[in-house]
Amino acid sequence: MQILIVFASQTGRTAKLAEAVAEGAAEAGAEVACKSVEEAEAADLTAADAIVLGSGVHMGGIESSMRAFFERMAPLWMQGELVGKLGAAFVTAGAGARGGGELALLSLLANLAEHGMLLVPMHNRMAGFGSAGCHWGPVAWTNPRAGEPGPTAAHCDAGRAHGRHVAECTARWLAGSDAVKG
Ligand SMILES: Cc1cc2nc3c(=O)[nH]c(=O)nc-3n(C[C@H](O)[C@H](O)[C@H](O)COP(=O)(O)O)c2cc1C
């Protein structure tokens, strides 16, 4: 089972949360590749069983480098190459609670849905949900008015739990498709 994490990160915070997501997926038995939007290529996406996208929040939405990545990968959509893979998302945002984190998560998930992928949300029993939980995926607050800037240890717990859950869902999905193939 191969899981690809692709992140857009100008100042390293989303990259740190990406590492936590990767650790969780590896704990659940996945082979994990973690690449920036600049590094990731079409072949990385087609080789993966699941793709997890992460972005810093810029001006209420995803980073422009992530948008450019979506457009660079559009030929995969033309060929339906990613149909039936699993997908998930995470973000980091400066301002506590109202910075556009949820909209950014929805943009990431909308792109995965456009490719015909199956979306894995974040459920509220996961570790770290209380501090970084959103049903669309983890959100780390990196410049709150009060308290420690993220990603904090609790934010990373949420990222790790999300990565683990994505890998567990992927394993179940792959086992099910093997059973159908006989
Ligand atoms: C140009 C720019 C625009 C930003 N816009 C927002 C915003 O709309 N909402 C928000 O919560 N944070 C905003 N931020 C803060 C970043 O989302 C936050 O610092 C994030 O954790 C950066 O992630 P990175 O270190 O992975 O680049 C902005 C930062 C930059 C540089």
The ligand as an SDF file (V2000), in Angstrom:
LIG
                    3D

 31 33  0  0  0  0  0  0  0  0999 V2000
    0.4700   35.6380    1.6530 C   0  0  0  0  0  0  0  0  0  0  0  0
   -0.0910   34.9860    2.8910 C   0  0  0  0  0  0  0  0  0  0  0  0
   -1.4610   34.9750    3.0750 C   0  0  0  0  0  0  0  0  0  0  0  0
   -2.0110   34.3740    4.2170 C   0  0  0  0  0  0  0  0  0  0  0  0
   -3.3730   34.3580    4.3500 N   0  0  0  0  0  0  0  0  0  0  0  0
   -3.9210   33.7640    5.4300 C   0  0  0  0  0  0  0  0  0  0  0  0
   -5.3310   33.6970    5.5730 C   0  0  0  0  0  0  0  0  0  0  0  0
   -6.0980   34.1620    4.7580 O   0  0  0  0  0  0  0  0  0  0  0  0
   -5.8190   33.0770    6.6740 N   0  0  0  0  0  0  0  0  0  0  0  0
   -5.0040   32.5280    7.6280 C   0  0  0  0  0  0  0  0  0  0  0  0
   -5.5100   31.9760    8.6050 O   0  0  0  0  0  0  0  0  0  0  0  0
   -3.6600   32.5700    7.5120 N   0  0  0  0  0  0  0  0  0  0  0  0
   -3.1070   33.1670    6.4350 C   0  0  0  0  0  0  0  0  0  0  0  0
   -1.7370   33.1880    6.2940 N   0  0  0  0  0  0  0  0  0  0  0  0
   -0.9050   32.5070    7.3100 C   0  0  0  0  0  0  0  0  0  0  0  0
   -0.5330   31.0970    6.8680 C   0  0  0  0  0  0  0  0  0  0  0  0
   -1.6580   30.3560    6.4850 O   0  0  0  0  0  0  0  0  0  0  0  0
    0.1320   30.3500    7.9920 C   0  0  0  0  0  0  0  0  0  0  0  0
    1.2550   31.0400    8.4670 O   0  0  0  0  0  0  0  0  0  0  0  0
    0.5070   28.9520    7.5430 C   0  0  0  0  0  0  0  0  0  0  0  0
    0.7310   28.1380    8.6670 O   0  0  0  0  0  0  0  0  0  0  0  0
    1.7470   28.9810    6.6640 C   0  0  0  0  0  0  0  0  0  0  0  0
    2.0680   27.6750    6.2890 O   0  0  0  0  0  0  0  0  0  0  0  0
    3.5160   27.3060    5.7560 P   0  0  0  0  0  0  0  0  0  0  0  0
    4.5020   27.5820    6.8660 O   0  0  0  0  0  0  0  0  0  0  0  0
    3.4050   25.8660    5.4530 O   0  0  0  0  0  0  0  0  0  0  0  0
    3.7810   28.1570    4.5630 O   0  0  0  0  0  0  0  0  0  0  0  0
   -1.1650   33.7810    5.1810 C   0  0  0  0  0  0  0  0  0  0  0  0
    0.2310   33.7970    4.9760 C   0  0  0  0  0  0  0  0  0  0  0  0
    0.7570   34.3840    3.8360 C   0  0  0  0  0  0  0  0  0  0  0  0
    2.2650   34.3740    3.6400 C   0  0  0  0  0  0  0  0  0  0  0  0
  1  2  1  0
  2  3  1  0
  2 30  2  0
  3  4  2  0
  4  5  1  0
  4 28  1  0
  5  6  2  0
  6  7  1  0
  6 13  1  0
  7  8  2  0
  7  9  1  0
  9 10  1  0
 10 11  2  0
 10 12  1  0
 12 13  2  0
 13 14  1  0
 14 15  1  0
 14 28  1  0
 15 16  1  0
 16 17  1  0
 16 18  1  0
 18 19  1  0
 18 20  1  0
 20 21  1  0
 20 22  1  0
 22 23  1  0
 23 24  1  0
 24 25  2  0
 24 26  1  0
 24 27  1  0
 28 29  2  0
 29 30  1  0
 30 31  1  0
M  END
$$$$
